[in-house]
Amino acid sequence: MDNARPFRTALATAALTLAAAVVLPSAAVAAPPATETPAATESPAGPETSNATGRHATADYAGLPDGTKRKKTLVIGIDGATFAKFGAAGLPTIQGLMDSGMTATSNLYANPMAPTSSGPGWTSIATGVWPDKHNVVDNNFTAPNYTQYPDYMSRLEDAKPNASTLVVGTWSPIPEKVFGEKVDLRIAGGDDAGTTAKAVDYLANGNPDSTFIHLDEVDGAGHYYGTEHEAYLAALRTADGHVGEILNAVKCRPGYNSEEWLTVIVADHGHAPGGGHGGNTPAERQTFVIAQGKGIEAGTVRNDVKITDIAPSVLKHEGVKPDAAWNLDGQAFAAIEPDAFDSLRDSLQTRVDETAPAADVNGWTTTAPEGWTIDNSAMPAGGVTEWRGWSFATDEFWTNTDRNQGRETSVRNRNVFAVADSDEWDDKSHAAGQFDSTLISPDFKVKGGKAATLSFASNYRIDGPQSGEVFVSFDGGAPQLVKAYTANFNGFEKLTIDVPMGTKKAKISFRYTGTNSAFWTVDQVTLAR
């Protein structure tokens, strides 16, 4: 949650504890309309239910249809959990998942894409796309694009109508807005103890195939106390206890030994040390993905996994292959492959001329990876060392050089990426002339007479005189223009290139010029035959 959702006082929490959960069944099941006020608790077991397609013929448990799948998924969201405080808090359950699975930290967007608030964060997790696609840019949910970008459980229901889907959340927009009507059962738990109790009951006695659980009270402690206070660490420990209860319910299921579970822990945003979020500081933007399951190596630490990868990972585990037409930003964990730029991580340097990134952060280099070259023959001497010509950087380093200038919108980059930043380069005196640098790929094999597809993540932002051009050269010939940017662009490019007859090789080059303007980032460059 964010500052628009005040911290629950002890009195308010006690009142919520006495209230029962709101139950939001699938739209196909007749039920009274959901309200914000908790209603009477449903009976421990309910009558047999089915949706309009009659897809669930077996008995349900308390309104939840009986699941049909051996492969199951559990995603637990801890609102406002600051990863950097996990060690100080001491979280044995979550640490156990980290030790036996994968841990990946990454950074969120910030304005002008969206603030680091719960609405955009949870929607990015549920849909697998960033706010510039799903259009949830605050906690008001004014004009969400859920029609084009529904939550992953809705996609699972479309593809596998016999799947049993369950959402239990403390913050009411989770079951009421973020996850849609196609979900079999959506419950507002009232408070974290109530949410945990409900989730444990359904996991122990029901048979959901895909479950999402949202815990909220860490965020409340962050707002009220800030992350440096013992009360915030205590809230993290309480959440860790709730996670332990939930995981124990899974492990005690009668059929657990024959099931294959993918378990994920995630947060929607961090918190500032003094409390609150919504801004663009590193503490507010940092989030994490912790995942455990078959095929995930124990103790893995990754730098290329983001919160938008959860949705396609859940779908893949449940047997649903994401369709390219869905235009997802995320990928299944196992499908994410390192590129040449990522090979530079261990050789990245600390700051030279920059002063904003922390002195111990290794985050940039101008040394290209094997096969790649940088042509700086037209670059004037001088300027900020880190950004003289194309550089390679991490989000942690580059976006914090000068915040509030849109760098935080580069969410589609992974790990290490290429960046040309005329704005930052111009912050130190240099010889006459504009920024003018070209990044050149190694040779890609192509087939003459056949079209090739050039793909890459691109964030091209204009703030003054500049140009961004993509060229191709065949078998060492002269560069030919493929695309020239004339407007801001932030997304994945897929450009068709016609390959001349007899051609065997092609090089791609990215030329950027600018006069104290903005930037261009490029990542994940491929040329497919």
C-alpha positions, 0 to 999 in steps of 0.5 A, spaced: 500 500 500 502 507 499 501 513 503 493 514 501 492 507 505 494 510 512 497 505 517 492 501 521 492 502 528 492 497 534 484 498 535 483 498 527 487 491 527 483 488 533 476 490 530 478 487 523 480 481 527 473 480 529 471 480 522 470 475 517 472 474 510 469 477 504 468 471 499 468 473 492 466 467 488 467 466 480 462 470 476 459 464 474 457 462 481 451 465 483 453 470 489 451 476 493 455 482 490 462 483 494 462 489 499 468 493 502 465 491 509 466 484 511 460 479 511 459 473 515 464 467 515 462 462 509 461 455 512 467 450 512 464 446 506 459 448 501 455 445 496 457 442 490 458 448 485 460 449 477 460 455 473 457 456 466 461 451 463 460 446 468 467 445 468 467 442 475 463 436 477 466 434 483 465 436 490 468 443 492 470 445 499 467 452 502 466 454 495 472 452 492 472 447 486 476 441 487 483 442 483 485 437 477 492 438 477 499 435 480 503 441 478 501 447 483 503 454 484 503 458 490 505 465 490 505 469 497 506 477 496 508 481 502 506 488 501 512 493 502 517 488 504 524 491 504 529 486 502 535 489 505 532 488 512 531 481 511 538 479 514 537 484 520 530 481 521 532 474 521 526 470 517 528 463 518 522 461 513 524 465 508 531 464 508 530 457 508 526 458 501 532 462 499 537 457 501 533 451 497 531 456 491 532 462 487 533 469 490 533 475 485 533 482 487 531 488 481 528 495 481 521 497 479 519 503 475 518 510 478 514 516 475 513 518 470 511 511 468 508 510 475 509 511 482 512 505 487 505 504 489 501 498 491 496 498 485 501 498 479 506 493 483 501 488 484 498 489 477 505 488 474 506 482 478 499 479 476 499 481 469 506 480 467 507 487 464 509 494 466 504 500 468 505 503 461 501 497 458 496 495 464 495 502 465 494 501 473 498 508 475 496 509 482 491 505 487 485 508 484 485 503 479 481 509 474 482 506 467 486 499 468 487 495 461 485 488 464 481 487 458 488 486 454 492 484 460 488 480 465 491 477 471 495 470 470 489 466 474 484 469 469 489 466 463 489 460 466 482 459 467 481 461 459 486 455 457 485 450 463 477 451 465 478 445 470 484 449 474 482 451 481 484 458 482 484 461 489 486 468 491 486 471 499 488 478 500 488 482 506 488 489 502 481 488 498 483 491 491 487 484 491 481 480 490 476 485 488 480 488 482 487 486 481 485 478 480 478 478 476 472 475 476 474 468 472 478 466 478 474 461 482 474 464 489 477 471 491 477 472 499 478 479 503 481 476 509 480 482 513 487 482 516 494 478 515 492 473 521 485 472 518 488 472 511 493 466 513 487 462 517 483 462 510 489 460 506 491 455 511 484 452 511 483 452 503 490 449 502 489 444 508 482 442 506 481 444 499 485 442 493 487 449 489 491 448 483 493 456 483 493 460 489 495 467 491 496 470 498 497 477 500 499 479 506 499 487 508 501 489 515 509 489 513 507 495 509 503 498 515 509 498 519 513 501 514 509 507 513 508 508 521 515 506 523 520 506 517 524 501 516 530 502 521 525 501 527 525 495 531 517 494 529 518 494 522 523 488 523 518 485 528 512 486 522 517 482 517 518 476 523 510 476 523 510 475 516 515 470 516 511 466 521 505 467 517 509 464 511 511 458 515 504 457 517 502 457 509 508 452 507 506 447 513 499 447 510 502 445 503 507 440 506 501 437 510 497 436 504 495 428 504 497 428 496 503 433 497 508 427 495 505 426 489 504 434 487 509 438 484 509 445 487 512 452 485 512 457 490 514 464 490 515 470 495 515 477 492 513 484 494 510 490 490 515 495 493 520 497 498 520 503 503 524 509 505 528 508 511 523 514 514 517 510 512 513 511 506 514 509 498 511 512 492 518 515 490 524 513 486 529 512 491 533 505 491 530 503 497 523 504 495 524 501 488 528 495 490 523 489 490 525 481 489 523 474 487 524 468 491 522 462 488 523 454 489 521 448 485 523 443 480 528 445 476 530 451 480 537 450 483 538 451 490 542 457 493 541 460 486 542 468 486 540 471 479 540 479 477 536 478 471 529 476 474 523 481 475 517 481 478 513 481 471 516 474 470 512 471 475 506 470 471 509 467 465 513 462 470 506 460 474 503 459 467 508 455 464 508 451 471 501 450 470 502 447 463 500 454 459 505 456 454 504 464 454 502 466 447 506 472 443 500 475 442 499 477 449 505 481 449 507 480 456 514 483 458 516 477 463 518 471 461 518 464 465 524 463 469 527 458 465 526 461 459 531 467 461 537 467 457 543 471 459 546 476 453 553 478 451 552 484 456 551 480 462 558 477 461 560 484 463 558 484 470 564 481 474 568 486 470 564 492 472 567 498 475 565 503 481 564 511 480 569 515 477 566 522 475 559 520 478 557 522 485 550 519 486 551 512 486 554 509 492 562 509 492 562 501 493 557 499 487 560 496 481 556 498 475 559 501 469 564 499 464 566 502 457 569 495 455 565 492 450 563 484 451 567 479 446 565 481 439 562 487 440 565 494 439 564 501 440 566 507 435 567 513 439 571 516 433 566 522 433 566 523 440 569 529 443 574 529 448 572 529 456 565 529 459 563 525 464 568 518 464 562 513 465 558 516 459 563 517 454 560 514 448 556 507 449 557 504 456 554 498 459 551 499 466 546 496 471 540 499 473 542 500 480 548 504 478 545 508 472 538 510 474 541 513 480 546 518 477 540 523 477 533 521 479 527 524 476 529 524 469 526 518 466 531 513 467 527 509 472 522 507 466 528 502 463 524 496 466 525 492 460 532 491 461 535 485 464 542 485 468 547 489 464 545 493 458 548 498 453 546 505 454 548 512 451 547 518 455 548 525 452 545 528 458 550 525 464 556 525 459 555 533 458 555 534 466 562 535 465 566 540 461 568 537 454 571 539 447 567 542 442 561 537 439 556 533 440 555 526 443 556 521 437 557 514 438 556 507 435 555 500 438 557 495 433 555 488 434 559 481 432 557 478 425 550 474 426 549 468 421 544 470 416 541 466 410 541 470 403 534 471 400 530 470 407 528 475 412 531 476 418 528 479 425 532 484 429 529 484 436 532 488 442 529 491 448 529 499 447 528 505 451 529 511 447 527 518 450 528 525 447 529 531 451 533 536 446 537 535 440 538 528 439 538 522 434 538 514 434 539 510 428 539 502 427 543 500 421 545 493 418 551 491 414 551 485 410 558 481 409 562 487 411 558 492 406 556 499 407 551 500 413 544 501 411 538 504 415 533 500 418 530 505 423 531 512 425 527 514 432 523 520 431 519 519 438 520 516 445 519 509 445 520 504 450 518 497 449 521 491 445 523 492 438 522 486 432 524 489 426 524 485 419 530 485 415 530 483 408 537 479 407 540 480 400 541 473 396 548 470 397 549 474 404 552 470 409 553 475 415 550 481 418 552 486 423 547 491 427 549 498 429 546 503 434 548 510 433 546 515 438 547 523 437 545 528 442 547 535 445 545 535 453 539 531 451 536 524 454 538 517 453 538 510 449 538 504 452 539 497 448 539 490 451 537 483 449 539 484 441 538 478 437 538 477 429 534 471 428 534 467 421 
